[in-house]
Amino acid sequence: MHRLRILAAAVPFAAAVLLAAAAAPARAGDPPYLKLAQELGTPQLLDSAGPDDKSRLLLHFIPDGEDGKTWTKMTTISILKVAEADTDTALRGVIGQLRDALKERHAEIEAFDESPLAPVSCFFEFSVDDEADRGVVYSPNPGFVTVAQYALRTGQAMDPDALKLIKSLAGR
């Protein structure tokens, strides 16, 4: 799996709970990231990771029947827990890390739309290796920074509704 990871480590959730939730249709009480993955056609949890202090969460979702090597599309959700008062600073930091990582990977950047004023957010589109990614960096609630990223392997077409959904997360 060749994924560009911005929030490198993530919070461990009980794998059985996540796997069971990911296998079922979205319900009102499901976490927003699970609903997003399902709406983007990537309902199967591939993996989750994170430190013991539960400060970060990294999740990868793929279509049913695919795996880490054969996926055609993947939703990556990274959540960073920060002090509420530091949310904007943390958002700007993650956006800066993303920009630096894209340059380091020599990604072809199609869009990097960063909002300088509150609410701080960023919409990005890039291609690297055999995939094209679109996503947003935003804060769904004070104290949290989220990167929601949707990747397609070369040859896969972006669904306009998926793009609208991703952009809507950051109010775009």
C-alpha positions in Angstrom: 0.0 0.0 0.0 1.5 3.2 -1.2 -0.4 5.9 0.7 0.6 9.4 1.6 0.0 9.6 5.3 -0.3 13.0 6.9 -1.2 12.1 10.4 1.2 9.1 10.6 -0.1 7.3 13.6 -3.6 6.9 14.8 -5.8 5.8 17.8 -6.5 2.1 18.2 -10.1 1.3 18.3 -11.4 -2.2 19.1 -10.9 -3.9 15.8 -14.0 -6.1 16.2 -16.2 -3.1 16.8 -14.9 -1.3 13.7 -15.1 -4.4 11.6 -18.6 -5.1 12.6 -19.7 -1.5 12.1 -18.0 -1.3 8.7 -19.8 -4.4 7.5 -23.2 -3.0 8.3 -25.2 -0.3 6.5 -24.7 3.2 8.0 -27.0 4.0 10.9 -27.8 7.2 12.7 -25.4 6.4 15.6 -22.4 5.4 13.4 -19.3 7.5 13.5 -19.2 10.2 10.7 -16.0 8.7 9.3 -17.8 5.3 8.8 -20.7 7.0 7.1 -18.4 8.9 4.8 -16.5 5.7 3.8 -19.7 4.0 3.1 -21.1 6.9 1.0 -17.9 6.9 -1.0 -18.3 3.2 -1.9 -15.5 2.0 0.4 -17.3 0.3 3.3 -14.7 -2.3 4.2 -12.2 -1.4 7.0 -8.8 -2.3 5.7 -6.8 -1.3 8.8 -6.7 1.1 11.7 -3.8 2.3 13.8 -2.8 4.6 16.6 -0.9 5.3 19.8 -2.0 4.1 23.2 -2.7 7.7 24.3 -5.6 7.8 21.8 -4.4 11.1 20.4 -4.6 10.0 16.7 -6.6 7.8 14.5 -5.8 6.5 11.1 -8.3 4.4 9.1 -8.3 3.0 5.6 -11.5 1.8 3.9 -11.8 0.0 0.6 -14.6 -1.5 -1.5 -15.9 -4.9 -0.5 -13.9 -7.8 -2.0 -10.7 -5.8 -2.4 -7.5 -5.8 -0.3 -4.5 -3.6 0.4 -2.8 -4.6 -2.9 -5.7 -4.7 -5.3 -7.8 -1.8 -4.2 -9.3 0.5 -6.9 -10.5 3.2 -4.5 -9.6 4.0 -0.9 -10.9 6.4 1.7 -8.3 7.4 4.3 -9.5 9.2 7.5 -6.9 10.7 9.9 -8.1 12.3 13.1 -5.8 14.2 15.4 -7.0 15.3 18.9 -5.6 18.6 20.0 -6.3 21.2 22.7 -9.5 23.1 21.7 -7.6 26.4 21.9 -4.9 25.1 19.5 -7.3 23.8 16.8 -6.5 26.5 14.2 -2.8 26.3 14.8 -2.9 22.5 14.5 -5.0 22.8 11.3 -2.4 25.1 9.8 0.4 22.7 10.9 -1.3 19.7 9.2 -1.9 21.7 6.0 1.8 22.7 6.0 2.9 19.0 6.6 0.6 18.0 3.7 2.1 20.6 1.4 5.7 19.5 2.3 4.9 15.8 1.9 3.4 16.4 -1.5 6.5 18.3 -2.6 8.8 15.6 -1.2 6.9 12.9 -3.1 7.0 15.0 -6.3 3.3 14.8 -6.5 1.5 16.5 -9.4 -0.7 19.0 -7.5 -3.8 20.0 -9.4 -5.4 22.0 -6.5 -4.3 23.1 -3.1 -7.0 25.5 -1.9 -6.1 26.7 1.6 -8.4 29.1 3.4 -6.4 31.6 5.4 -9.3 32.8 7.6 -11.4 30.8 10.1 -12.7 28.3 9.7 -9.3 27.1 8.5 -9.5 24.3 5.9 -7.8 23.0 2.8 -9.1 21.2 -0.3 -6.4 19.3 -2.3 -6.1 17.3 -5.4 -2.9 15.5 -6.5 -1.6 12.6 -8.4 1.4 10.5 -7.4 2.6 7.1 -8.6 -0.5 5.1 -9.7 -3.2 7.1 -7.9 -5.1 10.3 -7.9 -6.2 11.7 -4.5 -8.7 14.4 -3.5 -9.4 15.4 0.1 -9.8 18.0 2.7 -8.2 19.1 5.9 -10.7 20.5 8.3 -12.0 20.6 11.9 -15.4 19.0 12.4 -15.3 20.2 16.1 -13.0 22.2 18.2 -10.1 20.0 19.5 -10.0 17.8 16.4 -8.2 18.0 13.0 -9.3 15.7 10.3 -7.9 14.7 7.0 -10.5 13.0 4.8 -8.8 11.7 1.6 -10.3 9.7 -1.3 -7.9 7.9 -3.7 -8.5 6.3 -7.0 -6.1 4.0 -8.8 -5.1 5.1 -12.3 -7.9 4.5 -14.8 -10.7 5.0 -12.3 -13.0 8.0 -12.8 -13.9 10.4 -10.0 -17.7 10.3 -9.3 -18.9 14.0 -9.2 -21.1 13.2 -6.2 -18.1 11.9 -4.3 -16.2 15.0 -5.0 -19.1 17.2 -3.8 -19.3 15.1 -0.7 -15.6 15.5 0.1 -15.7 19.3 -0.5 -18.8 19.7 1.6 -16.9 18.4 4.7 -14.9 21.6 4.7 -17.8 23.8 3.6 -16.6 24.1 0.0 
